[in-house]
Amino acid sequence: MKISINGDVCIGSGQCALTAPGVFTQDDDGFSELLPGRADGGGDPMVREAARACPVQAISLED
């Protein structure tokens, strides 16, 4: 799986980091980013839920 975060759309709600903290974090400005080495989701079962939880659909998943 490949995870992408559209930084132009992200509003920094943090839902992804709350839902899948082993994959997502927030940068110093509060916007979402992937943890190093987690661009493939790292096998975390909550990645899909984190993408669904994003209020602005800034996260896309590609199998």
GIUR-V741904 format. One line per field, one symbol per residue. ss: DSSP state (H for helix, E for strand, C for the rest). phi: phi as a letter, one per 40 degrees, with the letter a starting at -180 (. if undefined). burial: # if it has 9 or more other C-alpha atoms within 8 Angstrom, else .. A space follows every 50 residues. Layout:
ss = ???
phi = ???
burial = ???
This chain:
ss = CEEEECCCCCCCCCHHHHHCCCCEEECCCCCEEECCCCCCHHHCCCHHHH HHHCCCCCEEEEC
phi = .bbbbcccbdbgcgcccccbccbbabcccgccaccdgbcbgfgccccccc cccccbfcbbbbc
burial = .##.##...#..#####.###.####...######..####..#..#..# #.##..#####..
